[in-house]
Amino acid sequence: MGEKGYVYVLTNPSFRDDWVKIGKSKRLPEVRGRELYNTAVPLPYEIYATLQTEKYNEAERMIHRSIDRISDLRINKGREFF
């Protein structure tokens, strides 16, 4: 069996209400959210949803591709914000 990881959906009160970050990590989403909270972000991230799976790389890629295929919601093509 492979190592489990997470796909997470994070929100941030300093962002527009409809923006989310969809990413992946081997670490707990709470830990990843704290890592992303730095001087470039005025408020801490909040966890909206998580998925724990051995296939977290594939799951995140599938989610990003699915959103990109049906919409233009990605804020910046090089980033994980929708």
N, CA, C and O atoms as CSV, one atom per row, in Angstrom:
chain,resi,resn,atom,element,x,y,z
A,1,MET,N,N,0.826,-1.195,0.000
A,1,MET,CA,C,0.000,0.000,0.000
A,1,MET,C,C,0.864,1.249,0.000
A,1,MET,O,O,1.945,1.274,0.587
A,2,GLY,N,N,0.372,2.282,-0.665
A,2,GLY,CA,C,1.087,3.543,-0.723
A,2,GLY,C,C,0.807,4.406,0.488
A,2,GLY,O,O,-0.057,4.108,1.312
A,3,GLU,N,N,1.557,5.472,0.566
A,3,GLU,CA,C,1.380,6.426,1.657
A,3,GLU,C,C,0.140,7.284,1.407
A,3,GLU,O,O,-0.072,7.781,0.301
A,4,LYS,N,N,-0.664,7.448,2.440
A,4,LYS,CA,C,-1.868,8.283,2.311
A,4,LYS,C,C,-1.510,9.754,2.394
A,4,LYS,O,O,-0.557,10.151,3.066
A,5,GLY,N,N,-2.290,10.536,1.702
A,5,GLY,CA,C,-2.148,11.977,1.739
A,5,GLY,C,C,-3.537,12.588,1.664
A,5,GLY,O,O,-4.543,11.893,1.806
A,6,TYR,N,N,-3.582,13.868,1.445
A,6,TYR,CA,C,-4.850,14.594,1.476
A,6,TYR,C,C,-5.009,15.478,0.253
A,6,TYR,O,O,-4.041,16.047,-0.253
A,7,VAL,N,N,-6.229,15.582,-0.207
A,7,VAL,CA,C,-6.646,16.658,-1.100
A,7,VAL,C,C,-7.498,17.554,-0.222
A,7,VAL,O,O,-8.376,17.072,0.493
A,8,TYR,N,N,-7.248,18.851,-0.271
A,8,TYR,CA,C,-7.957,19.765,0.622
A,8,TYR,C,C,-8.553,20.925,-0.160
A,8,TYR,O,O,-8.082,21.290,-1.236
A,9,VAL,N,N,-9.593,21.482,0.412
A,9,VAL,CA,C,-10.182,22.719,-0.090
A,9,VAL,C,C,-10.080,23.712,1.058
A,9,VAL,O,O,-10.644,23.500,2.131
A,10,LEU,N,N,-9.356,24.793,0.819
A,10,LEU,CA,C,-9.175,25.828,1.841
A,10,LEU,C,C,-9.870,27.109,1.405
A,10,LEU,O,O,-9.920,27.435,0.219
A,11,THR,N,N,-10.396,27.814,2.368
A,11,THR,CA,C,-10.941,29.147,2.136
A,11,THR,C,C,-10.125,30.119,2.975
A,11,THR,O,O,-9.341,29.719,3.835
A,12,ASN,N,N,-10.326,31.391,2.708
A,12,ASN,CA,C,-9.634,32.404,3.492
A,12,ASN,C,C,-10.545,33.623,3.592
A,12,ASN,O,O,-10.994,34.141,2.570
A,13,PRO,N,N,-10.823,34.087,4.806
A,13,PRO,CA,C,-11.718,35.238,4.980
A,13,PRO,C,C,-11.235,36.501,4.264
A,13,PRO,O,O,-12.028,37.411,4.018
A,14,SER,N,N,-9.956,36.565,3.930
A,14,SER,CA,C,-9.447,37.749,3.240
A,14,SER,C,C,-9.644,37.659,1.727
A,14,SER,O,O,-9.392,38.634,1.018
A,15,PHE,N,N,-10.091,36.507,1.220
A,15,PHE,CA,C,-10.370,36.339,-0.200
A,15,PHE,C,C,-11.831,36.640,-0.484
A,15,PHE,O,O,-12.644,36.757,0.432
A,16,ARG,N,N,-12.156,36.766,-1.777
A,16,ARG,CA,C,-13.562,36.870,-2.153
A,16,ARG,C,C,-14.295,35.647,-1.639
A,16,ARG,O,O,-13.700,34.577,-1.503
A,17,ASP,N,N,-15.577,35.792,-1.353
A,17,ASP,CA,C,-16.365,34.705,-0.766
A,17,ASP,C,C,-16.383,33.439,-1.608
A,17,ASP,O,O,-16.505,32.340,-1.068
A,18,ASP,N,N,-16.263,33.578,-2.917
A,18,ASP,CA,C,-16.377,32.398,-3.764
A,18,ASP,C,C,-15.028,31.817,-4.195
A,18,ASP,O,O,-15.013,30.941,-5.060
A,19,TRP,N,N,-13.918,32.250,-3.649
A,19,TRP,CA,C,-12.604,31.718,-3.985
A,19,TRP,C,C,-12.208,30.610,-3.024
A,19,TRP,O,O,-12.447,30.703,-1.820
A,20,VAL,N,N,-11.593,29.547,-3.573
A,20,VAL,CA,C,-11.053,28.460,-2.761
A,20,VAL,C,C,-9.690,28.060,-3.308
A,20,VAL,O,O,-9.362,28.336,-4.463
A,21,LYS,N,N,-8.913,27.415,-2.473
A,21,LYS,CA,C,-7.646,26.809,-2.893
A,21,LYS,C,C,-7.828,25.307,-2.796
A,21,LYS,O,O,-8.191,24.793,-1.738
A,22,ILE,N,N,-7.582,24.598,-3.889
A,22,ILE,CA,C,-7.688,23.144,-3.907
A,22,ILE,C,C,-6.288,22.604,-4.128
A,22,ILE,O,O,-5.694,22.801,-5.189
A,23,GLY,N,N,-5.762,21.918,-3.114
A,23,GLY,CA,C,-4.395,21.423,-3.186
A,23,GLY,C,C,-4.268,20.036,-2.608
A,23,GLY,O,O,-5.260,19.371,-2.312
A,24,LYS,N,N,-3.015,19.606,-2.450
A,24,LYS,CA,C,-2.722,18.283,-1.906
A,24,LYS,C,C,-1.534,18.377,-0.966
A,24,LYS,O,O,-0.728,19.303,-1.051
A,25,SER,N,N,-1.439,17.407,-0.071
A,25,SER,CA,C,-0.327,17.377,0.869
A,25,SER,C,C,-0.249,16.009,1.528
A,25,SER,O,O,-1.266,15.335,1.698
A,26,LYS,N,N,0.953,15.602,1.895
A,26,LYS,CA,C,1.119,14.400,2.715
A,26,LYS,C,C,0.786,14.719,4.171
A,26,LYS,O,O,0.455,13.832,4.958
A,27,ARG,N,N,0.879,16.001,4.506
A,27,ARG,CA,C,0.622,16.430,5.888
A,27,ARG,C,C,-0.861,16.710,6.099
A,27,ARG,O,O,-1.612,16.891,5.141
A,28,LEU,N,N,-1.266,16.743,7.343
A,28,LEU,CA,C,-2.651,17.066,7.672
A,28,LEU,C,C,-3.023,18.427,7.070
A,28,LEU,O,O,-2.194,19.337,7.052
A,29,PRO,N,N,-4.240,18.575,6.586
A,29,PRO,CA,C,-4.663,19.861,6.024
A,29,PRO,C,C,-4.495,21.025,7.003
A,29,PRO,O,O,-4.203,22.145,6.584
A,30,GLU,N,N,-4.674,20.772,8.292
A,30,GLU,CA,C,-4.483,21.827,9.290
A,30,GLU,C,C,-3.040,22.331,9.270
A,30,GLU,O,O,-2.788,23.532,9.374
A,31,VAL,N,N,-2.104,21.401,9.136
A,31,VAL,CA,C,-0.685,21.755,9.080
A,31,VAL,C,C,-0.394,22.520,7.792
A,31,VAL,O,O,0.290,23.543,7.809
A,32,ARG,N,N,-0.916,22.017,6.684
A,32,ARG,CA,C,-0.691,22.686,5.402
A,32,ARG,C,C,-1.277,24.094,5.409
A,32,ARG,O,O,-0.647,25.025,4.907
A,33,GLY,N,N,-2.457,24.260,5.964
A,33,GLY,CA,C,-3.056,25.585,6.060
A,33,GLY,C,C,-2.188,26.548,6.845
A,33,GLY,O,O,-2.050,27.713,6.472
A,34,ARG,N,N,-1.602,26.064,7.936
A,34,ARG,CA,C,-0.703,26.923,8.739
A,34,ARG,C,C,0.562,27.269,7.952
A,34,ARG,O,O,1.072,28.384,8.061
A,35,GLU,N,N,1.073,26.316,7.157
A,35,GLU,CA,C,2.256,26.588,6.334
A,35,GLU,C,C,1.980,27.688,5.306
A,35,GLU,O,O,2.854,28.506,5.018
A,36,LEU,N,N,0.785,27.704,4.763
A,36,LEU,CA,C,0.428,28.686,3.734
A,36,LEU,C,C,0.122,30.062,4.311
A,36,LEU,O,O,0.102,31.052,3.580
A,37,TYR,N,N,-0.113,30.129,5.603
A,37,TYR,CA,C,-0.408,31.406,6.254
A,37,TYR,C,C,0.912,32.116,6.520
A,37,TYR,O,O,1.661,31.739,7.421
A,38,ASN,N,N,1.190,33.147,5.724
A,38,ASN,CA,C,2.444,33.880,5.853
A,38,ASN,C,C,2.183,35.369,5.669
A,38,ASN,O,O,1.033,35.808,5.688
A,39,THR,N,N,3.221,36.127,5.497
A,39,THR,CA,C,3.058,37.580,5.415
A,39,THR,C,C,2.300,38.036,4.169
A,39,THR,O,O,1.868,39.186,4.101
A,40,ALA,N,N,2.131,37.145,3.175
A,40,ALA,CA,C,1.396,37.513,1.963
A,40,ALA,C,C,-0.114,37.336,2.125
A,40,ALA,O,O,-0.885,37.768,1.268
A,41,VAL,N,N,-0.533,36.704,3.214
A,41,VAL,CA,C,-1.953,36.433,3.448
A,41,VAL,C,C,-2.336,37.039,4.795
A,41,VAL,O,O,-1.771,36.646,5.816
A,42,PRO,N,N,-3.279,37.985,4.834
A,42,PRO,CA,C,-3.573,38.685,6.089
A,42,PRO,C,C,-4.286,37.854,7.152
A,42,PRO,O,O,-4.173,38.157,8.339
A,43,LEU,N,N,-5.020,36.809,6.749
A,43,LEU,CA,C,-5.763,35.993,7.716
A,43,LEU,C,C,-5.467,34.515,7.478
A,43,LEU,O,O,-5.116,34.132,6.362
A,44,PRO,N,N,-5.603,33.678,8.507
A,44,PRO,CA,C,-5.323,32.248,8.353
A,44,PRO,C,C,-6.339,31.561,7.424
A,44,PRO,O,O,-7.481,31.998,7.281
A,45,TYR,N,N,-5.882,30.486,6.810
A,45,TYR,CA,C,-6.766,29.656,5.987
A,45,TYR,C,C,-7.708,28.853,6.875
A,45,TYR,O,O,-7.393,28.546,8.025
A,46,GLU,N,N,-8.866,28.521,6.319
A,46,GLU,CA,C,-9.843,27.681,7.002
A,46,GLU,C,C,-10.096,26.459,6.129
A,46,GLU,O,O,-10.177,26.567,4.906
A,47,ILE,N,N,-10.220,25.304,6.759
A,47,ILE,CA,C,-10.463,24.067,6.021
A,47,ILE,C,C,-11.943,23.970,5.682
A,47,ILE,O,O,-12.800,24.043,6.561
A,48,TYR,N,N,-12.228,23.806,4.402
A,48,TYR,CA,C,-13.608,23.649,3.941
A,48,TYR,C,C,-13.928,22.170,3.735
A,48,TYR,O,O,-15.014,21.714,4.092
A,49,ALA,N,N,-12.976,21.414,3.154
A,49,ALA,CA,C,-13.204,19.987,2.897
A,49,ALA,C,C,-11.867,19.276,2.766
A,49,ALA,O,O,-10.863,19.889,2.406
A,50,THR,N,N,-11.856,17.981,3.060
A,50,THR,CA,C,-10.658,17.165,2.894
A,50,THR,C,C,-11.042,15.787,2.369
A,50,THR,O,O,-12.155,15.306,2.581
A,51,LEU,N,N,-10.089,15.168,1.679
A,51,LEU,CA,C,-10.213,13.798,1.221
A,51,LEU,C,C,-8.890,13.117,1.519
A,51,LEU,O,O,-7.845,13.569,1.050
A,52,GLN,N,N,-8.916,12.041,2.288
A,52,GLN,CA,C,-7.696,11.292,2.554
A,52,GLN,C,C,-7.681,10.080,1.637
A,52,GLN,O,O,-8.654,9.328,1.577
A,53,THR,N,N,-6.571,9.890,0.920
A,53,THR,CA,C,-6.469,8.790,-0.028
A,53,THR,C,C,-5.011,8.512,-0.358
A,53,THR,O,O,-4.160,9.394,-0.243
A,54,GLU,N,N,-4.725,7.277,-0.768
A,54,GLU,CA,C,-3.387,6.952,-1.254
A,54,GLU,C,C,-3.146,7.597,-2.613
A,54,GLU,O,O,-1.999,7.795,-3.012
A,55,LYS,N,N,-4.202,7.918,-3.313
A,55,LYS,CA,C,-4.097,8.487,-4.661
A,55,LYS,C,C,-4.335,9.993,-4.647
A,55,LYS,O,O,-5.030,10.523,-5.514
A,56,TYR,N,N,-3.768,10.669,-3.678
A,56,TYR,CA,C,-4.013,12.106,-3.540
A,56,TYR,C,C,-3.453,12.904,-4.710
A,56,TYR,O,O,-4.041,13.913,-5.101
A,57,ASN,N,N,-2.322,12.470,-5.278
A,57,ASN,CA,C,-1.784,13.173,-6.451
A,57,ASN,C,C,-2.761,13.101,-7.618
A,57,ASN,O,O,-3.064,14.111,-8.254
A,58,GLU,N,N,-3.250,11.886,-7.891
A,58,GLU,CA,C,-4.182,11.684,-8.996
A,58,GLU,C,C,-5.515,12.378,-8.734
A,58,GLU,O,O,-6.109,12.958,-9.643
A,59,ALA,N,N,-5.978,12.317,-7.495
A,59,ALA,CA,C,-7.273,12.934,-7.151
A,59,ALA,C,C,-7.215,14.446,-7.344
A,59,ALA,O,O,-8.133,15.035,-7.914
A,60,GLU,N,N,-6.146,15.073,-6.875
A,60,GLU,CA,C,-6.028,16.521,-7.037
A,60,GLU,C,C,-5.970,16.890,-8.513
A,60,GLU,O,O,-6.634,17.830,-8.949
A,61,ARG,N,N,-5.178,16.153,-9.277
A,61,ARG,CA,C,-5.053,16.414,-10.717
A,61,ARG,C,C,-6.414,16.263,-11.410
A,61,ARG,O,O,-6.778,17.082,-12.255
A,62,MET,N,N,-7.158,15.217,-11.050
A,62,MET,CA,C,-8.468,14.983,-11.648
A,62,MET,C,C,-9.439,16.119,-11.313
A,62,MET,O,O,-10.189,16.569,-12.179
A,63,ILE,N,N,-9.427,16.576,-10.077
A,63,ILE,CA,C,-10.306,17.676,-9.670
A,63,ILE,C,C,-9.968,18.945,-10.442
A,63,ILE,O,O,-10.860,19.610,-10.968
A,64,HIS,N,N,-8.681,19.283,-10.511
A,64,HIS,CA,C,-8.261,20.486,-11.245
A,64,HIS,C,C,-8.671,20.387,-12.712
A,64,HIS,O,O,-9.239,21.330,-13.264
A,65,ARG,N,N,-8.383,19.246,-13.345
A,65,ARG,CA,C,-8.710,19.077,-14.765
A,65,ARG,C,C,-10.215,19.136,-15.005
A,65,ARG,O,O,-10.669,19.721,-15.988
A,66,SER,N,N,-10.980,18.532,-14.111
A,66,SER,CA,C,-12.442,18.538,-14.265
A,66,SER,C,C,-12.986,19.955,-14.196
A,66,SER,O,O,-13.823,20.345,-15.010
A,67,ILE,N,N,-12.514,20.719,-13.233
A,67,ILE,CA,C,-12.960,22.117,-13.123
A,67,ILE,C,C,-12.552,22.900,-14.363
A,67,ILE,O,O,-13.349,23.660,-14.912
A,68,ASP,N,N,-11.301,22.713,-14.807
A,68,ASP,CA,C,-10.818,23.438,-15.988
A,68,ASP,C,C,-11.588,23.051,-17.250
A,68,ASP,O,O,-11.796,23.888,-18.128
A,69,ARG,N,N,-12.010,21.800,-17.345
A,69,ARG,CA,C,-12.722,21.326,-18.531
A,69,ARG,C,C,-14.117,21.927,-18.661
A,69,ARG,O,O,-14.588,22.183,-19.769
A,70,ILE,N,N,-14.777,22.151,-17.523
A,70,ILE,CA,C,-16.171,22.603,-17.586
A,70,ILE,C,C,-16.363,24.087,-17.281
A,70,ILE,O,O,-17.476,24.603,-17.372
A,71,SER,N,N,-15.275,24.773,-16.917
A,71,SER,CA,C,-15.441,26.179,-16.543
A,71,SER,C,C,-14.135,26.944,-16.726
A,71,SER,O,O,-13.100,26.369,-17.063
A,72,ASP,N,N,-14.207,28.225,-16.503
A,72,ASP,CA,C,-13.011,29.067,-16.483
A,72,ASP,C,C,-12.825,29.647,-15.078
A,72,ASP,O,O,-12.449,30.808,-14.915
A,73,LEU,N,N,-13.092,28.824,-14.081
A,73,LEU,CA,C,-13.053,29.295,-12.692
A,73,LEU,C,C,-11.646,29.442,-12.127
A,73,LEU,O,O,-11.461,30.119,-11.115
A,74,ARG,N,N,-10.654,28.827,-12.755
A,74,ARG,CA,C,-9.290,28.955,-12.218
A,74,ARG,C,C,-8.859,30.413,-12.349
A,74,ARG,O,O,-8.900,30.982,-13.439
A,75,ILE,N,N,-8.451,31.007,-11.247
A,75,ILE,CA,C,-8.114,32.428,-11.205
A,75,ILE,C,C,-6.837,32.714,-11.983
A,75,ILE,O,O,-6.735,33.732,-12.667
A,76,ASN,N,N,-5.861,31.812,-11.877
A,76,ASN,CA,C,-4.580,31.939,-12.555
A,76,ASN,C,C,-4.194,30.528,-12.993
A,76,ASN,O,O,-4.138,29.623,-12.161
A,77,LYS,N,N,-3.929,30.328,-14.271
A,77,LYS,CA,C,-3.677,28.975,-14.801
A,77,LYS,C,C,-2.509,28.276,-14.116
A,77,LYS,O,O,-2.437,27.048,-14.148
A,78,GLY,N,N,-1.609,29.005,-13.508
A,78,GLY,CA,C,-0.460,28.401,-12.847
A,78,GLY,C,C,-0.655,28.193,-11.352
A,78,GLY,O,O,0.280,27.789,-10.660
A,79,ARG,N,N,-1.843,28.460,-10.848
A,79,ARG,CA,C,-2.078,28.387,-9.403
A,79,ARG,C,C,-3.270,27.487,-9.103
A,79,ARG,O,O,-4.000,27.089,-10.011
A,80,GLU,N,N,-3.464,27.171,-7.832
A,80,GLU,CA,C,-4.511,26.250,-7.404
A,80,GLU,C,C,-5.728,26.963,-6.805
A,80,GLU,O,O,-6.408,26.419,-5.935
A,81,PHE,N,N,-5.990,28.163,-7.271
A,81,PHE,CA,C,-7.117,28.939,-6.750
A,81,PHE,C,C,-8.249,28.961,-7.764
A,81,PHE,O,O,-8.041,29.177,-8.959
A,82,PHE,N,N,-9.445,28.733,-7.254
A,82,PHE,CA,C,-10.633,28.649,-8.111
A,82,PHE,C,C,-11.731,29.539,-7.526
A,82,PHE,O,O,-12.823,29.621,-8.087
